[in-house]
Amino acid sequence: MDLKAVTFDLDGTLYPEYRIIFPSLHVFARHARLIYYYSRVRREIRSINPIVDYRSKQAELVASYLGQAVAPVAHLIERVIYGEWLDAIGAMRPYRGLREIIARLRASGFRTGVLSDLPLARKLIYLGMEDLWDFASTSEEDGYLKPHPASFERMLNALGVTPHETIYIGNNYEYDVVGAHRLGMKTGFFSSRSVRGSKADFTFPRYSHMRDFLESLLACS
């Protein structure tokens, strides 16, 4: 492969998602209805096109399910989802050795990127990985969530690479693999889940498999 860029999803890809369950329990317990409908809206909003103002549309949809006014719900989402929830998972850590491998990839000349559907700046600081990236952003900045192409295209432009020169690794088949594949990017599916007719170029059932793949890129560089 003639790869010039190695890019990643964040949640469940750079760290095990199960690690956020226990620290998040008190937030879920106090705001169960909000989080339930927020998660529901995040699934529904992916099919809306175009979206003029993503955050406003998200708050409008959540408020309609809660039967409340939009303004206080928008404030609640900012305080709980983008505030308390992120603070609750501040003790999470990346997969062992992953930070070092990505640093070596970058030092070897690969461009590196991380693209998440959720705000990621504070998460990267919590993970101790904030200094590893040539591109780090959330798809919310484009007003859409993955698998919409807007954020993938912005990432490619920012990195100065073509789709065929880039691999995107994520743990969600529908959002990460399908979204990146549609643009012609190489894809890595980090999951033990089996998908019939998978479009992923590589599948990593365990972290050790993804780690070995990244090490192989270093060996060939």
N, C-alpha and C positions, 0 to 999 in steps of 0.2 A: 504494500500500500504506500502511496505517496502522500502520507499525512503531514500536514503542517500545523494542525490545531487539534487539541484534545479538550473537549468541553463536557460539562456535567450538569445534570439536575442536582438539587441540593438535598431536600428532605428524603430520607430513605436511600440515598445514593452516597452521600459523603459521610453519613453516620447512620447507625441502625435506628429505624423509626420507632421500634419498641421502647427505646430508652426515654422517649418523651411521655410515655403513658402515665407512669406514676407521678412525675413532677407536675403533670397537667391536671391531675384528678380534682384538685380543689377548685380550679377554674371551671372545669366542666360541671362540678356539683353546684356551683353558684349561678352559672349561666347556661344551664342545659338547653333551654328552649332557644336561646339566641344562637348557640353553637350548632344546634341541630338544623335550624333553618338557614343559617349562614352556609353550612356545608351543602345543603340542598340547593341553594341558589348558586353556589360555585359550580355545581354540575350543570344546572340549567343555562347559566349565562354563557357557557361555551358555545351554544348553538345560536346565540343572538348576533346578528351581523347586519349593519354596523352598530357600534355603540359609541355615542357621542361623548359621554362622560362616564367612564367605567365605575368609579367609586360611587357616584350619584345613583347610577342604575342599580348597582349592587345593594345600596341602602334602601332604595325604593322597593326592590323585590323582597328583601328581608322584612321590611316594615309591613308590606302587604300580608305576609304570612302571620306576622305577630299581631296584626290589627292595630298598629300604632302609627303615630306621625313619623314622617321620614327624618326630620332633623334630629330628634333625640335618638333615633335608632342609629343614624350615621355616627353620632357622637359615641354611642355605646360600642359600636363596632371598632372605632378607633381606639377606645380606651381598653376594651377587653381583648379583642382579637389581635390587634396590632400593638398592644401594650402589655397587659397582664399575662397573656398566653406566652408571648415571647420571653418575658422575664422569668416565667416559671420554668422554662427549659434551658436556662442559662448554664446549667452544669453539664450539658451534653458534650460528648467528645467524638472526634472523627474516628473512623476505622483505623486500627493500629497500623502505623506506617504509611498511611495514605498521604498525609501532609508531606512527608519526605519524598515520596515518589513524584508527586505533582511538582514540588520544588525542583527536582532533578530534571523532569521533563522540560520545565521552563528554562532551566539553565542550559539544556541541550539544544535549545532553539525552537522548541514547540511553542506555539501560542496557546494560551490556556484561558478557558472561559467557564463561567457558571451561570446558568439561567434557571430561575425558579418562578413558580406562579405566585409565591408570597414574598413580601419584603425580606431581604436577606442580609442587609448590612450588619445588623446586630447579631444575627446568627453566625455569620462568618467570624465576628470578633469572639463570640462565645466559643467557637470551635478552634480559635487560634489559627485561622486560615485566611485572614483578611488581606494578606500581602502576597498571595499566590497568583493573582489573576490579571490578565490583560483586559478582561471584560467580566463584569459581575453586575447582574441586573435582574429585575423582576419583570415578568410579562405584563404586569398591571400598568407599567409605564407606557405601554403601547395601547392600552385600553382593551386588551383582549387577553385571554388565557390560552395556554397551549391546548390543542395542537394548532391554533391559528398561526400562520406563517410569519406574522409581523415581527415578533420578537426574535425568531430564528434568523430572519433576514437582517435585522438590526445587529445581531451578534456577529454574523458573518462579515458585514460591512465594517464593523468596529475592529475586528481582528484582521481584516484585509486578506481574507482567504475565500476560496470558492467552496461550494458545498462538498465537492468530491475530495477536497483536501482536508475535510473536517470530520471527526467522529463525535457524536453526541451520545453520552451514556446516561441512562435514566432507569428508574424502577417502575414506571407506569407505561404499559404498552401503548394504550390508546393515546395518551398525551405526549409522551416523550418519543417513543419509537416511530409511531405513525406520523407525528408532526414533523420530525426531522427527516424521515424517509421521503416525504412528499417533496421536499426541496432538493433531494438528491444527496443528502448527507449520509455518510456511513453511520450506522447505529449500533449501540451496545445495549442489550436488555439485561438489567441487573435484577434478576428475580428467579425464584425456583418454580414459578408458574410456567406451565407449558401452554404455548399458543399455537394452534394448528395453522399451518401456512404462514408462520411468522415472517415478517418483513425485516426482522433484525439481522444484521450481518454477523453479530456475535451475541451469544447468550451466556451470561455469567450466573449460574445458580447460587454461587457462594462468593463472598468477598474475596477469598483466596484465588478464585478464577479471574476476577477482574484485576486483582493485584498482579497476577502472573502475566496477564495480557499487557498491562502498562509497563511491566518490566521488559517484556519482549520488544516494545517500541523503543525503549532505551537501548536495548542491545543492538537494534538495527540502525540507530541514529549515528 
